[in-house]
Amino acid sequence: MVQLELTCTIVGEGRAFDVKVDDRWKATKLQEAIQTKNKNDLGKVDAKDLQLYLAKKDGIWLTSAGAASVALGGDETLHGFEKMDPTLFIKNPKYFGANFQPGEGEVHVLVVVLKSPAGGVTAAATMTEEIPGAKRQRTEAAVDRTTSLNGRLVPIIEMAQQLNPETRLTVGSWLDIPLTNLGRFDTGLFVRKEYWDLHKMIKQRLESNDKIYRVLVVGSPGIGKSVFGVFLLLVLMVEKKDVAYRVFGQVAPYYFSWNGTKYEISRTPAAGKRYEGLFDGDDTGGALDSFLFLHAYVFASPRTTNYNHFVKEGCFKVCMNPWTKTECQQLADALHLDDEDQDEWLRRYNLVGGNPRFLFSTAETLDSLVERVKGDVPHDIEDLKRMIHLFKQELLDFNSLLNLYRRDDDPSSAYLVYSSLAVEAIVSERYGIDSADEIYSLLGTPESTLQGKRNGEISAARPCHAQVLREST
């Protein structure tokens, strides 16, 4: 006898829960275990009125998001799923077999609650009737919060519906993003040429190879991956696509479902729809559901290593290019920054090569640099220790620093900037860099880490001005 822990979901509710069963039990015992586990909600439902289905499609267990999207047919059956026979053992090879091992994030059993013969009361209706007054108020408050949340997302939909990609999303244009829950846009969204280049590259790859259904977009912290995600959201909504968008730091995405005339917003997918999934952040959880998403995009740091399941099949990986001085100048001009302070753009946006971890004047000493490092604590203490160690080794003029100027014809004050290795720019001409291969060698970084699918070249630069690794399509 082997005890199994199965994850179940009641169809129409989306809530996942676990039940422990013995593999020698028949499915009738599983019905009873589910009813007992949910006695507060299913106390008036007979266990025999629970229909059980294997939560499996094409031999693959559903994720929680996939299970939440399953809808009941008008005949109270689940089409496309195998119904479990109450008289068969759980360890039957048709069901879980003798060697079943549950995996993380899987749902194994879909539960359908039949209407009660005594009055046609569903489990959902029973649950609503039994909610005490105080709890009912909390439930209604939660609904109100959801309505309020959707209201805050409406402006982004209205903006997308009014956009003309030919004019409003042109390279160098500036969009005043309405305040939403999709992230921080303190001043707006600047449309980089890089966004359209990546969009074109990804679209061509997806159209030419139908086996690719995942896209991993990596880049230095602050380079604009989150902004690129919102840019894609706008483009897809202009095209009237069904889109799911997960905000950085959140667990579940928002679902934007096109009904033919307008978008509807929800925290759960609409029945029968498949979405273009946009996931901001290093966590690939939820992005693995190939049944729910036509394509899944993850925007993440290149240092993250938890992509094994996401990239092992059907995945196209692209690396976002660093900002050029020309783009920074365009941004400064678009914002009408004060010309009297030519370095304001650098202090305010820190965009070259992504968001520099540390920014300081060339006049600072090593001790003051170390103090500044301590003041700008990275993501965790181990990262901080590595950075302190780097600076104490006095490797300040090696491959981790950029010498930045605002203009070639009228240089402003010089700054040294540390930025992430994946988009490192090399500035000192004494290294004699003539090709991308020499950059890879100097950085000690495999070509694929930077961008294996794009041809690398070095942009021309005057002596003492930044030489930036440019990767063009």
C-alpha positions in Angstrom: 0.0 0.0 0.0 1.3 3.4 -1.0 -0.1 6.7 0.2 -0.5 9.4 -2.5 -1.1 13.1 -2.2 -3.3 14.3 -5.1 -4.0 17.9 -5.9 -7.6 18.6 -6.9 -9.7 21.5 -8.1 -13.4 22.0 -8.1 -14.4 23.0 -11.6 -15.8 26.6 -11.7 -14.1 27.6 -8.5 -10.4 27.3 -9.4 -9.3 26.6 -5.8 -6.7 23.9 -5.5 -6.4 21.5 -2.5 -4.6 18.3 -1.6 -6.1 15.0 -0.4 -4.2 12.0 0.8 -5.3 8.6 -0.5 -4.1 5.0 -0.5 -3.4 3.7 -4.0 -5.4 0.5 -3.2 -8.5 2.6 -2.7 -11.2 2.7 -5.4 -12.3 6.1 -6.8 -15.3 6.0 -4.6 -13.0 6.5 -1.6 -11.4 9.4 -3.4 -14.9 11.0 -3.7 -15.4 10.6 0.0 -12.0 12.1 0.8 -12.7 15.1 -1.4 -16.1 15.6 0.3 -14.6 15.3 3.8 -11.7 17.7 2.9 -14.3 20.3 1.8 -17.0 19.6 4.4 -17.5 23.3 5.1 -18.3 23.9 1.4 -19.7 20.5 0.4 -21.4 19.5 3.6 -24.8 19.2 1.9 -23.4 17.4 -1.2 -23.4 13.7 -1.3 -20.0 12.2 -2.2 -21.5 10.2 -5.0 -22.6 13.4 -6.7 -18.9 14.3 -7.2 -17.7 13.4 -10.7 -14.0 13.0 -10.9 -11.9 13.5 -14.1 -8.1 13.1 -14.6 -6.7 16.6 -15.0 -4.5 15.5 -17.9 -4.3 16.7 -21.5 -2.2 14.8 -24.1 -0.5 12.9 -21.3 0.5 16.1 -19.3 -1.0 17.1 -16.0 -2.6 20.6 -15.9 -1.2 23.5 -14.0 -3.3 25.4 -11.5 -3.9 28.1 -14.1 -4.9 25.5 -16.7 -7.3 23.8 -14.3 -8.9 27.1 -13.4 -9.6 27.7 -17.1 -11.6 24.5 -17.5 -15.3 25.1 -18.1 -18.2 22.7 -17.6 -20.3 21.8 -20.6 -24.1 22.3 -20.7 -24.6 18.6 -20.0 -22.6 18.8 -16.8 -19.6 16.9 -18.3 -16.0 17.8 -19.0 -15.3 17.2 -22.7 -11.7 16.2 -23.5 -11.0 14.7 -20.1 -11.2 11.1 -18.9 -13.9 10.5 -16.3 -12.8 8.2 -13.5 -14.8 5.0 -12.9 -15.7 4.8 -9.2 -15.3 1.0 -9.3 -11.6 1.1 -10.4 -8.6 1.3 -8.1 -6.6 4.5 -8.0 -3.5 2.6 -8.9 -5.1 1.4 -12.1 -2.7 2.0 -15.0 -5.5 4.1 -16.6 -5.3 6.5 -13.7 -2.2 6.9 -11.5 -0.5 3.5 -11.9 2.0 1.9 -9.6 4.9 4.4 -10.0 3.0 7.7 -9.9 5.0 10.6 -8.5 3.3 14.0 -8.1 5.1 17.0 -9.5 5.3 20.6 -8.3 2.6 22.8 -9.7 0.5 19.9 -11.0 -3.3 19.4 -10.7 -4.3 15.7 -10.8 -8.1 15.6 -10.4 -10.9 17.8 -11.7 -14.0 17.7 -9.5 -17.5 18.4 -10.9 -20.3 18.8 -8.4 -23.6 17.5 -9.9 -26.8 19.4 -9.2 -28.6 18.1 -6.2 -31.8 16.2 -7.1 -33.6 17.8 -4.2 -33.4 21.3 -5.5 -30.8 21.7 -8.2 -28.4 23.4 -5.8 -24.8 23.5 -6.9 -21.8 23.5 -4.6 -21.2 27.2 -5.4 -24.8 28.1 -4.5 -24.6 26.1 -1.3 -21.4 27.8 -0.4 -23.0 31.2 -1.0 -26.0 30.4 1.2 -23.8 29.3 4.1 -21.6 32.4 4.2 -22.1 34.1 7.6 -22.9 37.8 7.6 -19.4 39.0 8.5 -17.7 36.7 6.0 -20.2 37.7 3.3 -19.3 41.3 3.9 -15.6 40.4 3.5 -16.4 38.5 0.3 -18.4 41.4 -1.1 -15.5 43.8 -0.2 -13.2 41.5 -2.1 -15.5 41.8 -5.1 -15.4 45.6 -4.7 -11.6 45.6 -4.6 -11.6 43.5 -7.8 -13.9 45.9 -9.5 -11.7 48.8 -8.3 -8.6 47.0 -9.6 -10.2 46.5 -13.0 -11.1 50.1 -13.1 -7.5 51.1 -12.6 -6.6 48.9 -15.6 -9.2 50.3 -17.9 -7.0 53.3 -18.9 -4.4 51.1 -20.4 -7.1 49.4 -22.5 -8.5 52.7 -23.7 -5.0 53.8 -24.6 -4.3 50.7 -26.6 -7.6 51.1 -28.5 -6.7 54.6 -29.5 -3.2 53.9 -30.6 -2.1 53.9 -34.2 1.1 51.9 -34.4 2.2 53.8 -37.5 2.2 57.1 -35.6 2.0 56.6 -31.8 4.4 53.7 -31.5 7.1 55.1 -33.8 10.8 54.9 -32.7 11.7 57.8 -30.4 8.1 58.6 -29.6 7.0 59.3 -26.0 3.8 57.8 -24.5 2.2 59.1 -21.3 1.2 55.8 -19.7 -1.9 56.2 -17.5 -1.3 55.2 -13.9 -2.0 51.5 -13.7 -1.1 48.4 -11.7 1.3 47.2 -14.4 4.4 48.7 -12.8 6.2 52.0 -12.3 5.9 54.5 -15.2 6.7 57.7 -13.3 7.0 59.8 -16.5 6.0 57.6 -19.4 7.2 55.1 -22.0 10.0 55.9 -24.5 9.7 53.7 -27.6 13.2 52.4 -28.4 14.2 51.0 -31.8 15.3 47.9 -29.9 11.7 47.2 -29.0 10.6 47.0 -32.6 13.7 45.1 -33.6 13.1 42.4 -30.9 9.4 42.3 -31.8 10.2 41.7 -35.5 12.8 39.1 -34.7 10.5 37.2 -32.3 7.5 37.4 -34.6 9.6 36.0 -37.6 10.9 33.2 -35.5 7.4 32.2 -34.2 5.9 32.3 -37.7 8.7 30.3 -39.2 8.8 27.6 -36.5 5.5 26.4 -35.0 7.4 24.3 -32.5 8.5 27.4 -30.7 6.0 28.6 -28.1 8.2 30.2 -25.5 10.3 33.3 -25.6 12.9 34.2 -22.9 13.9 37.9 -23.0 17.0 38.6 -20.8 19.0 41.7 -20.1 20.7 43.8 -17.5 18.7 45.1 -14.6 17.0 48.4 -15.6 17.7 48.0 -19.3 13.9 48.1 -20.1 12.6 44.5 -20.0 9.5 45.5 -18.1 8.9 48.4 -20.4 9.3 46.1 -23.4 6.7 43.8 -21.8 4.2 46.7 -21.6 5.1 47.7 -25.1 4.2 44.2 -26.3 1.0 44.3 -24.3 0.0 47.5 -26.2 1.0 46.0 -29.6 -1.0 42.8 -28.9 -4.0 44.8 -27.7 -3.9 47.0 -30.8 -4.2 43.7 -32.7 -7.2 42.6 -30.6 -5.3 39.6 -29.2 -6.2 37.8 -25.9 -3.4 38.7 -23.6 -2.3 37.7 -20.1 0.1 40.0 -18.2 1.8 39.2 -14.9 3.3 42.2 -13.1 6.7 41.9 -11.6 6.6 40.5 -8.1 3.0 39.2 -8.4 1.9 35.5 -8.6 -1.0 35.5 -11.0 -1.5 37.5 -14.2 -4.3 39.8 -15.3 -6.3 38.4 -18.2 -7.4 40.8 -21.0 -10.0 38.9 -23.0 -11.3 40.4 -26.3 -15.1 39.7 -26.7 -15.4 41.1 -30.2 -16.2 44.7 -29.2 -14.1 45.4 -26.1 -11.7 43.9 -23.6 -12.9 42.3 -20.4 -10.4 42.1 -17.4 -10.2 39.3 -14.9 -7.9 37.4 -12.6 -8.9 34.1 -14.2 -8.9 33.1 -17.9 -12.0 33.1 -19.9 -13.3 29.6 -20.8 -12.2 28.3 -24.1 -9.6 31.0 -24.7 -5.8 30.8 -25.2 -3.7 33.8 -24.5 -0.4 35.4 -25.4 1.2 35.3 -21.9 3.6 38.1 -20.8 5.4 37.3 -17.5 7.6 40.1 -16.0 10.2 38.7 -13.5 12.5 35.8 -13.0 9.8 33.4 -11.8 8.6 31.1 -14.7 5.7 29.8 -12.5 2.5 29.9 -14.5 4.3 30.4 -17.8 4.7 26.7 -18.4 1.0 26.0 -19.2 1.1 25.2 -22.9 -2.7 24.6 -22.9 -3.6 28.1 -21.7 -1.0 30.1 -23.6 -0.4 30.2 -27.3 3.0 31.7 -26.6 4.6 32.6 -23.2 7.2 35.4 -22.9 9.3 35.8 -19.7 11.3 39.0 -19.1 14.1 38.3 -16.7 17.6 38.8 -15.5 20.4 36.9 -17.3 21.8 35.7 -14.0 18.8 33.7 -13.0 19.2 29.9 -13.3 15.6 28.7 -12.7 14.7 28.5 -16.4 15.5 24.8 -16.9 11.9 23.7 -17.5 11.0 26.8 -19.5 13.9 26.7 -22.0 14.4 23.0 -22.4 11.9 22.8 -25.3 10.3 25.1 -27.7 12.1 28.2 -26.4 13.7 31.1 -28.3 16.1 33.2 -26.2 16.9 36.8 -27.0 19.1 39.4 -25.2 18.1 43.0 -25.0 20.8 45.4 -26.3 22.2 48.2 -24.2 21.2 51.8 -24.8 23.3 53.8 -27.2 24.4 57.3 -26.6 22.1 58.3 -29.5 19.1 56.8 -27.7 20.0 58.5 -24.5 20.3 61.8 -26.4 16.8 61.2 -28.0 15.4 60.5 -24.6 16.9 63.7 -23.1 15.6 65.7 -26.0 12.1 64.1 -25.7 12.0 65.1 -22.0 13.4 68.6 -22.6 15.9 68.2 -19.9 17.7 71.3 -18.7 20.5 72.1 -21.2 22.4 73.9 -18.4 22.9 70.6 -16.7 24.1 68.3 -19.4 24.5 65.4 -17.0 21.0 65.4 -15.6 19.9 62.7 -18.1 22.6 60.4 -16.7 21.9 60.9 -13.0 18.1 60.7 -13.6 17.8 57.7 -15.9 21.0 55.7 -15.7 20.2 53.9 -19.0 23.4 53.1 -20.8 24.0 49.4 -20.6 21.0 49.0 -18.4 20.6 50.4 -14.9 24.1 50.8 -13.6 24.6 49.3 -10.2 26.9 52.2 -9.2 27.4 55.7 -10.6 30.2 58.0 -9.6 32.6 60.7 -10.7 36.1 60.0 -11.9 37.4 62.3 -9.1 36.3 59.9 -6.4 38.9 57.8 -4.6 38.9 54.0 -4.0 37.7 54.5 -0.4 34.9 56.7 -1.5 33.9 54.2 -4.1 33.7 51.4 -1.6 31.5 53.6 0.6 29.2 54.3 -2.3 29.0 50.6 -3.0 28.0 50.1 0.7 25.3 52.8 0.3 23.9 51.2 -2.9 23.3 47.7 -1.5 22.5 45.2 -4.4 19.9 42.5 -4.3 21.4 40.5 -1.4 24.4 40.4 1.0 26.4 37.9 -1.1 26.1 40.1 -4.1 27.3 43.0 -2.0 30.3 41.1 -0.8 31.3 40.2 -4.4 31.1 43.8 -5.4 33.1 45.1 -2.5 35.7 42.4 -3.2 35.9 43.6 -6.8 36.5 47.2 -5.9 39.1 46.3 -3.2 41.0 44.4 -5.8 41.4 47.7 -7.6 40.1 46.3 -10.9 38.5 49.7 -11.6 40.0 50.0 -15.1 39.3 46.5 -16.2 36.1 45.2 -18.0 33.5 46.4 -15.5 33.6 50.1 -16.1 32.3 52.5 -18.7 33.6 55.9 -19.4 30.6 57.9 -20.3 30.0 61.3 -22.0 26.8 62.9 -23.1 28.0 64.2 -26.5 30.9 63.4 -28.8 31.2 67.0 -30.0 30.9 68.6 -26.6 31.8 66.1 -23.8 30.3 66.7 -20.4 31.9 65.5 -17.2 33.2 61.9 -17.3 31.5 59.2 -15.2 32.5 55.7 -14.5 29.6 53.2 -14.4 29.5 49.6 -13.4 26.8 47.6 -15.3 25.8 44.0 -15.6 28.1 41.6 -17.5 25.6 40.5 -20.1 25.5 43.9 -21.7 29.0 45.1 -20.8 30.5 47.9 -22.9 34.3 48.3 -23.3 35.6 51.8 -23.5 39.3 51.9 -23.3 41.0 51.7 -26.7 44.2 50.4 -25.2 42.6 46.9 -25.4 42.7 47.2 -29.2 39.2 45.8 -29.5 38.2 45.2 -33.2 35.6 42.5 -33.1 32.8 41.1 -31.0 34.9 37.9 -30.6 37.6 39.8 -28.8 34.9 41.3 -26.5 33.7 37.8 -25.6 37.2 36.7 -25.0 38.0 39.7 -22.8 34.9 39.3 -20.8 35.4 35.6 -20.4 31.8 35.2 -21.4 30.5 32.6 -23.9 29.0 34.2 -27.0 25.6 32.6 -26.3 25.4 34.4 -23.0 25.4 37.8 -24.7 23.4 37.0 -27.9 24.2 34.0 -30.0 21.5 34.7 -32.6 22.6 38.2 -33.5 25.7 39.5 -35.3 28.0 41.5 -33.1 29.9 44.5 -34.2 31.7 47.5 -32.5 30.3 51.0 -33.1 32.9 53.6 -34.1 33.9 55.9 -31.3 36.4 58.7 -30.8 39.3 58.2 -28.4 38.2 58.6 -24.8 34.5 58.0 -25.7 32.5 55.0 -25.0 32.8 52.0 -27.3 29.6 50.1 -27.0 28.9 46.5 -27.9 26.1 46.7 -30.5 24.3 43.7 -31.7 22.1 44.2 -34.7 19.7 42.0 -36.5 
